[in-house]
């Protein structure tokens, strides 16, 4: 067991409430261009019911001001591209789970030619940053992942280049290093929940994903492999979202303090639990409301204003816009969560999403004062995480 988890995460105690005046002092200090500390976020998120709504609105508004001061309303287009819906895991909240035998989910694994066609479609839409998404398909090796990265990079090179990342099972340090050598720019891996007992309950069996700590340690293996753009997150609603959110912040704080300038960008995973046909868990008492959801993201923004929340189309257009206001997010337009969903006519999904066609919605979003950037890179001035240059923002 790693020390930071045992010392700082397992012992999160939300039984006491900070006084409202103290929380007001913290917010005022952050408004004076000071950085929010994780222990201060802990105090704010634990606000009593009496003052909750007022505090939420203050945090949301201040977050938007902070983000705008850095990003000037710019957001960064990204699209998922699913490689396989064949999965050995049995996550109780997922449509792709191996135990899902009754729903009409299709089990598909893209060929190289099919992958090329899907990448071409997204590139023609103007998308230059693609997230390759994998189920835990036992037939897909790390060599296959490297090959897929090269295929996607090669096609994007015909469009003046682009970035390729993966959302997949956790790998070894050596495998991550090979992915980087193949052209990988970023990795996102959500912990799902930091509640270890609940994690075990909702990930039954004896597969790779059932190993809580192997997944928890994956970001360190990424960093040691030289990957500088990493994504961490939870699925809000699987466990108590307040406790999970603070634990996520402690995790990122630990990585920043330990690895420093080896990290360039932090991508923040913000998926919210949604009911899906083939899942056993479709809803819980822990799912945050819309304002709680916006508050949680905004609180993180005050801790790390240059991080990049990953806005996904699980949410409706208006809520996606609310998250994006001020700028500094990754933003999903075109979205299919089934392999072959863009060009091969495949129907179905891992989880229900909206599909905001880039051609139509890019103009629509500009009318709101948010500016989508399609041709961008992680190491550009448009989107660079300057953790050491921005002590106070």
LINLINFEN-V987870 format. One record per residue. RES is the residue in three letters. PSI is psi in whole degrees, 0 to 359 (NA if undefined). OMEGA is omega in whole degrees, -180 to 180 (NA if undefined). BURIAL is I if it has 16 or more other C-alpha atoms within 10 Angstrom, else O. Layout:
BEGIN
res=RES psi=PSI omega=OMEGA burial=BURIAL
res=RES psi=PSI omega=OMEGA burial=BURIAL
END
This chain:
BEGIN
res=UNK psi=132 omega=-178 burial=O
res=UNK psi=144 omega=-170 burial=O
res=UNK psi=316 omega=-174 burial=O
res=UNK psi=327 omega=-180 burial=O
res=UNK psi=313 omega=-177 burial=I
res=UNK psi=326 omega=-176 burial=O
res=UNK psi=326 omega=-168 burial=O
res=UNK psi=339 omega=-175 burial=O
res=UNK psi=315 omega=-176 burial=I
res=UNK psi=339 omega=-175 burial=O
res=UNK psi=13 omega=179 burial=O
res=UNK psi=118 omega=-178 burial=O
res=UNK psi=115 omega=-177 burial=O
res=UNK psi=25 omega=-175 burial=O
res=UNK psi=335 omega=-177 burial=O
res=UNK psi=151 omega=-179 burial=O
res=UNK psi=131 omega=174 burial=O
res=UNK psi=153 omega=177 burial=O
res=UNK psi=144 omega=-177 burial=O
res=UNK psi=321 omega=-179 burial=I
res=UNK psi=322 omega=178 burial=O
res=UNK psi=319 omega=179 burial=O
res=UNK psi=320 omega=176 burial=I
res=UNK psi=320 omega=178 burial=O
res=UNK psi=319 omega=179 burial=O
res=UNK psi=313 omega=-179 burial=I
res=UNK psi=319 omega=179 burial=I
res=UNK psi=323 omega=179 burial=O
res=UNK psi=319 omega=178 burial=O
res=UNK psi=323 omega=177 burial=I
res=UNK psi=338 omega=176 burial=I
res=UNK psi=26 omega=173 burial=O
res=UNK psi=31 omega=173 burial=O
res=UNK psi=153 omega=180 burial=I
res=UNK psi=136 omega=174 burial=I
res=UNK psi=130 omega=177 burial=I
res=UNK psi=158 omega=-177 burial=I
res=UNK psi=321 omega=180 burial=I
res=UNK psi=332 omega=175 burial=O
res=UNK psi=321 omega=175 burial=I
res=UNK psi=322 omega=177 burial=I
res=UNK psi=318 omega=179 burial=I
res=UNK psi=318 omega=-177 burial=I
res=UNK psi=317 omega=-177 burial=I
res=UNK psi=341 omega=-178 burial=I
res=UNK psi=22 omega=-178 burial=I
res=UNK psi=147 omega=-179 burial=I
res=UNK psi=159 omega=-179 burial=O
res=UNK psi=328 omega=-176 burial=O
res=UNK psi=320 omega=-174 burial=O
res=UNK psi=11 omega=-171 burial=O
res=UNK psi=306 omega=-174 burial=O
res=UNK psi=319 omega=179 burial=O
res=UNK psi=317 omega=180 burial=O
res=UNK psi=317 omega=180 burial=I
res=UNK psi=313 omega=-177 burial=I
res=UNK psi=321 omega=178 burial=I
res=UNK psi=314 omega=-178 burial=O
res=UNK psi=317 omega=-180 burial=I
res=UNK psi=314 omega=-179 burial=I
res=UNK psi=319 omega=180 burial=O
res=UNK psi=322 omega=178 burial=I
res=UNK psi=315 omega=-179 burial=I
res=UNK psi=322 omega=178 burial=I
res=UNK psi=318 omega=180 burial=I
res=UNK psi=313 omega=-178 burial=I
res=UNK psi=318 omega=-178 burial=I
res=UNK psi=325 omega=-179 burial=I
res=UNK psi=336 omega=-179 burial=O
res=UNK psi=312 omega=-169 burial=I
res=UNK psi=350 omega=176 burial=I
res=UNK psi=34 omega=178 burial=I
res=UNK psi=0 omega=180 burial=I
res=UNK psi=133 omega=172 burial=I
res=UNK psi=165 omega=-167 burial=I
res=UNK psi=116 omega=-174 burial=I
res=UNK psi=140 omega=179 burial=I
res=UNK psi=153 omega=178 burial=I
res=UNK psi=141 omega=174 burial=I
res=UNK psi=147 omega=174 burial=I
res=UNK psi=111 omega=-175 burial=I
res=UNK psi=132 omega=-179 burial=I
res=UNK psi=322 omega=-176 burial=I
res=UNK psi=145 omega=172 burial=I
res=UNK psi=13 omega=176 burial=I
res=UNK psi=120 omega=-170 burial=I
res=UNK psi=137 omega=177 burial=I
res=UNK psi=349 omega=-178 burial=I
res=UNK psi=163 omega=-180 burial=I
res=UNK psi=45 omega=-180 burial=I
res=UNK psi=126 omega=-168 burial=I
res=UNK psi=347 omega=-176 burial=I
res=UNK psi=7 omega=-169 burial=I
res=UNK psi=141 omega=178 burial=I
res=UNK psi=335 omega=-179 burial=I
res=UNK psi=357 omega=-174 burial=I
res=UNK psi=147 omega=-176 burial=I
res=UNK psi=332 omega=-179 burial=I
res=UNK psi=357 omega=-179 burial=I
res=UNK psi=94 omega=-177 burial=I
res=UNK psi=345 omega=-169 burial=O
res=UNK psi=331 omega=-177 burial=O
res=UNK psi=171 omega=-176 burial=O
res=UNK psi=28 omega=177 burial=O
res=UNK psi=136 omega=179 burial=I
res=UNK psi=137 omega=177 burial=I
res=UNK psi=110 omega=-171 burial=O
res=UNK psi=141 omega=171 burial=O
res=UNK psi=120 omega=-177 burial=I
res=UNK psi=141 omega=169 burial=O
res=UNK psi=170 omega=179 burial=O
res=UNK psi=319 omega=-180 burial=O
res=UNK psi=320 omega=178 burial=O
res=UNK psi=321 omega=176 burial=I
res=UNK psi=315 omega=179 burial=I
res=UNK psi=316 omega=-179 burial=I
res=UNK psi=320 omega=180 burial=I
res=UNK psi=319 omega=178 burial=I
res=UNK psi=317 omega=178 burial=I
res=UNK psi=318 omega=180 burial=I
res=UNK psi=311 omega=-178 burial=O
res=UNK psi=320 omega=179 burial=I
res=UNK psi=321 omega=178 burial=I
res=UNK psi=333 omega=177 burial=O
res=UNK psi=353 omega=-179 burial=O
res=UNK psi=356 omega=-179 burial=I
res=UNK psi=130 omega=179 burial=I
res=UNK psi=359 omega=177 burial=I
res=UNK psi=120 omega=-173 burial=I
res=UNK psi=134 omega=177 burial=I
res=UNK psi=110 omega=176 burial=I
res=UNK psi=124 omega=-174 burial=I
res=UNK psi=129 omega=-178 burial=I
res=UNK psi=135 omega=161 burial=I
res=UNK psi=173 omega=177 burial=I
res=UNK psi=71 omega=-177 burial=I
res=UNK psi=115 omega=-176 burial=I
res=UNK psi=342 omega=-179 burial=O
res=UNK psi=350 omega=179 burial=O
res=UNK psi=115 omega=-179 burial=O
res=UNK psi=170 omega=177 burial=O
res=UNK psi=331 omega=176 burial=O
res=UNK psi=323 omega=177 burial=O
res=UNK psi=320 omega=178 burial=O
res=UNK psi=315 omega=178 burial=I
res=UNK psi=319 omega=180 burial=I
res=UNK psi=318 omega=179 burial=I
res=UNK psi=320 omega=177 burial=I
res=UNK psi=315 omega=-180 burial=I
res=UNK psi=320 omega=179 burial=I
res=UNK psi=311 omega=-179 burial=I
res=UNK psi=316 omega=179 burial=I
res=UNK psi=321 omega=-179 burial=I
res=UNK psi=317 omega=179 burial=I
res=UNK psi=316 omega=180 burial=I
res=UNK psi=333 omega=179 burial=I
res=UNK psi=335 omega=177 burial=O
res=UNK psi=346 omega=179 burial=O
res=UNK psi=32 omega=-179 burial=O
res=UNK psi=26 omega=171 burial=O
res=UNK psi=173 omega=-179 burial=I
res=UNK psi=181 omega=-176 burial=I
res=UNK psi=142 omega=178 burial=I
res=UNK psi=132 omega=175 burial=I
res=UNK psi=175 omega=178 burial=I
res=UNK psi=149 omega=169 burial=I
res=UNK psi=103 omega=-170 burial=I
res=UNK psi=181 omega=177 burial=I
res=UNK psi=160 omega=177 burial=I
res=UNK psi=144 omega=-179 burial=I
res=UNK psi=174 omega=176 burial=I
res=UNK psi=165 omega=178 burial=O
res=UNK psi=318 omega=-179 burial=I
res=UNK psi=321 omega=178 burial=O
res=UNK psi=317 omega=177 burial=I
res=UNK psi=323 omega=179 burial=I
res=UNK psi=320 omega=178 burial=I
res=UNK psi=322 omega=178 burial=I
res=UNK psi=317 omega=179 burial=I
res=UNK psi=317 omega=179 burial=I
res=UNK psi=337 omega=179 burial=O
res=UNK psi=353 omega=178 burial=I
res=UNK psi=9 omega=-179 burial=I
res=UNK psi=135 omega=180 burial=I
res=UNK psi=329 omega=-176 burial=I
res=UNK psi=158 omega=176 burial=I
res=UNK psi=134 omega=170 burial=I
res=UNK psi=137 omega=-179 burial=I
res=UNK psi=108 omega=-179 burial=I
res=UNK psi=137 omega=178 burial=I
res=UNK psi=344 omega=-178 burial=I
res=UNK psi=298 omega=172 burial=I
res=UNK psi=148 omega=177 burial=I
res=UNK psi=1 omega=175 burial=I
res=UNK psi=102 omega=-169 burial=I
res=UNK psi=322 omega=-180 burial=O
res=UNK psi=317 omega=178 burial=O
res=UNK psi=324 omega=177 burial=O
res=UNK psi=315 omega=-179 burial=I
res=UNK psi=324 omega=-178 burial=I
res=UNK psi=320 omega=-175 burial=O
res=UNK psi=359 omega=174 burial=I
res=UNK psi=70 omega=-175 burial=I
res=UNK psi=162 omega=176 burial=O
res=UNK psi=197 omega=-178 burial=O
res=UNK psi=53 omega=-179 burial=O
res=UNK psi=182 omega=-176 burial=O
res=UNK psi=320 omega=-176 burial=I
res=UNK psi=342 omega=178 burial=I
res=UNK psi=348 omega=179 burial=I
res=UNK psi=94 omega=-176 burial=O
res=UNK psi=314 omega=-173 burial=I
res=UNK psi=331 omega=175 burial=O
res=UNK psi=322 omega=177 burial=O
res=UNK psi=317 omega=-178 burial=I
res=UNK psi=324 omega=-177 burial=I
res=UNK psi=354 omega=-175 burial=O
res=UNK psi=319 omega=179 burial=I
res=UNK psi=327 omega=178 burial=I
res=UNK psi=324 omega=177 burial=I
res=UNK psi=322 omega=176 burial=I
res=UNK psi=310 omega=-177 burial=I
res=UNK psi=316 omega=180 burial=I
res=UNK psi=337 omega=177 burial=I
res=UNK psi=357 omega=178 burial=I
res=UNK psi=9 omega=177 burial=I
res=UNK psi=122 omega=-170 burial=I
res=UNK psi=348 omega=180 burial=I
res=UNK psi=108 omega=-173 burial=I
res=UNK psi=145 omega=-179 burial=I
res=UNK psi=128 omega=176 burial=I
res=UNK psi=151 omega=179 burial=I
res=UNK psi=179 omega=175 burial=I
res=UNK psi=169 omega=170 burial=I
res=UNK psi=103 omega=-173 burial=I
res=UNK psi=122 omega=179 burial=I
res=UNK psi=346 omega=177 burial=I
res=UNK psi=323 omega=176 burial=I
res=UNK psi=184 omega=177 burial=I
res=UNK psi=112 omega=-171 burial=I
res=UNK psi=329 omega=-180 burial=I
res=UNK psi=313 omega=180 burial=I
res=UNK psi=316 omega=179 burial=I
res=UNK psi=321 omega=-177 burial=I
res=UNK psi=317 omega=178 burial=I
res=UNK psi=321 omega=178 burial=I
res=UNK psi=321 omega=175 burial=I
res=UNK psi=317 omega=180 burial=I
res=UNK psi=320 omega=176 burial=I
res=UNK psi=320 omega=180 burial=I
res=UNK psi=311 omega=-180 burial=I
res=UNK psi=320 omega=178 burial=I
res=UNK psi=318 omega=177 burial=O
res=UNK psi=314 omega=-178 burial=O
res=UNK psi=318 omega=180 burial=I
res=UNK psi=315 omega=-178 burial=I
res=UNK psi=328 omega=-177 burial=O
res=UNK psi=320 omega=-170 burial=O
res=UNK psi=347 omega=172 burial=O
res=UNK psi=236 omega=-172 burial=O
res=UNK psi=359 omega=173 burial=O
res=UNK psi=343 omega=178 burial=O
res=UNK psi=128 omega=179 burial=I
res=UNK psi=308 omega=-179 burial=I
res=UNK psi=139 omega=170 burial=I
res=UNK psi=123 omega=173 burial=I
res=UNK psi=131 omega=-176 burial=I
res=UNK psi=117 omega=178 burial=I
res=UNK psi=126 omega=-174 burial=I
res=UNK psi=30 omega=180 burial=I
res=UNK psi=144 omega=177 burial=I
res=UNK psi=137 omega=-177 burial=I
res=UNK psi=128 omega=177 burial=I
res=UNK psi=143 omega=179 burial=I
res=UNK psi=136 omega=178 burial=I
res=UNK psi=148 omega=-169 burial=I
res=UNK psi=311 omega=-172 burial=I
res=UNK psi=8 omega=-178 burial=I
res=UNK psi=155 omega=172 burial=I
res=UNK psi=317 omega=175 burial=I
res=UNK psi=113 omega=-179 burial=I
res=UNK psi=337 omega=-179 burial=O
res=UNK psi=158 omega=176 burial=O
res=UNK psi=170 omega=177 burial=O
res=UNK psi=353 omega=-174 burial=O
res=UNK psi=355 omega=-177 burial=O
res=UNK psi=122 omega=-178 burial=I
res=UNK psi=149 omega=173 burial=I
res=UNK psi=173 omega=180 burial=O
res=UNK psi=316 omega=-177 burial=O
res=UNK psi=327 omega=175 burial=O
res=UNK psi=321 omega=178 burial=I
res=UNK psi=311 omega=178 burial=I
res=UNK psi=322 omega=179 burial=I
res=UNK psi=315 omega=-179 burial=I
res=UNK psi=314 omega=179 burial=I
res=UNK psi=318 omega=-179 burial=I
res=UNK psi=322 omega=178 burial=I
res=UNK psi=318 omega=177 burial=I
res=UNK psi=321 omega=179 burial=I
res=UNK psi=326 omega=178 burial=I
res=UNK psi=331 omega=175 burial=I
res=UNK psi=318 omega=-176 burial=I
res=UNK psi=81 omega=-174 burial=I
res=UNK psi=336 omega=-177 burial=I
res=UNK psi=359 omega=174 burial=I
res=UNK psi=165 omega=-173 burial=I
res=UNK psi=93 omega=173 burial=I
res=UNK psi=137 omega=-176 burial=I
res=UNK psi=96 omega=-178 burial=I
res=UNK psi=119 omega=-177 burial=I
res=UNK psi=160 omega=-172 burial=I
res=UNK psi=21 omega=164 burial=I
res=UNK psi=330 omega=-176 burial=I
res=UNK psi=159 omega=179 burial=I
res=UNK psi=165 omega=-177 burial=O
res=UNK psi=314 omega=-176 burial=I
res=UNK psi=322 omega=179 burial=O
res=UNK psi=323 omega=174 burial=I
res=UNK psi=318 omega=178 burial=I
res=UNK psi=319 omega=-180 burial=I
res=UNK psi=319 omega=179 burial=O
res=UNK psi=324 omega=-174 burial=I
res=UNK psi=345 omega=-175 burial=I
res=UNK psi=135 omega=-176 burial=I
res=UNK psi=332 omega=178 burial=I
res=UNK psi=185 omega=177 burial=I
res=UNK psi=39 omega=174 burial=I
res=UNK psi=157 omega=161 burial=I
res=UNK psi=138 omega=-172 burial=I
res=UNK psi=125 omega=-179 burial=I
res=UNK psi=125 omega=172 burial=I
res=UNK psi=274 omega=177 burial=I
res=UNK psi=133 omega=-177 burial=I
res=UNK psi=119 omega=170 burial=I
res=UNK psi=133 omega=-178 burial=I
res=UNK psi=39 omega=172 burial=I
res=UNK psi=137 omega=177 burial=I
res=UNK psi=134 omega=-179 burial=I
res=UNK psi=11 omega=-177 burial=I
res=UNK psi=336 omega=-177 burial=I
res=UNK psi=316 omega=-170 burial=I
res=UNK psi=345 omega=-173 burial=O
res=UNK psi=2 omega=177 burial=O
res=UNK psi=15 omega=-179 burial=O
res=UNK psi=136 omega=179 burial=O
res=UNK psi=157 omega=180 burial=O
res=UNK psi=182 omega=-176 burial=I
res=UNK psi=156 omega=170 burial=I
res=UNK psi=317 omega=174 burial=I
res=UNK psi=154 omega=-177 burial=I
res=UNK psi=136 omega=179 burial=I
res=UNK psi=164 omega=167 burial=I
res=UNK psi=161 omega=179 burial=I
res=UNK psi=100 omega=-176 burial=I
res=UNK psi=94 omega=-175 burial=I
res=UNK psi=129 omega=-174 burial=O
res=UNK psi=319 omega=-178 burial=I
res=UNK psi=321 omega=-177 burial=O
res=UNK psi=316 omega=-170 burial=O
res=UNK psi=342 omega=178 burial=I
res=UNK psi=316 omega=178 burial=I
res=UNK psi=320 omega=-179 burial=O
res=UNK psi=321 omega=-178 burial=O
res=UNK psi=329 omega=177 burial=I
res=UNK psi=327 omega=-180 burial=O
res=UNK psi=345 omega=-180 burial=O
res=UNK psi=359 omega=-179 burial=O
res=UNK psi=6 omega=176 burial=O
res=UNK psi=135 omega=-173 burial=I
res=UNK psi=107 omega=-180 burial=I
res=UNK psi=131 omega=176 burial=I
res=UNK psi=124 omega=-177 burial=I
res=UNK psi=321 omega=-178 burial=I
res=UNK psi=91 omega=-175 burial=I
res=UNK psi=165 omega=178 burial=I
res=UNK psi=151 omega=180 burial=I
res=UNK psi=328 omega=-176 burial=I
res=UNK psi=15 omega=179 burial=O
res=UNK psi=168 omega=178 burial=O
res=UNK psi=339 omega=-179 burial=O
res=UNK psi=328 omega=-171 burial=I
res=UNK psi=76 omega=-178 burial=I
res=UNK psi=132 omega=-179 burial=I
res=UNK psi=106 omega=-178 burial=I
res=UNK psi=73 omega=-173 burial=I
res=UNK psi=330 omega=-175 burial=I
res=UNK psi=340 omega=178 burial=O
res=UNK psi=344 omega=-172 burial=O
res=UNK psi=61 omega=177 burial=O
res=UNK psi=321 omega=177 burial=O
res=UNK psi=126 omega=-176 burial=O
res=UNK psi=NA omega=NA burial=I
END
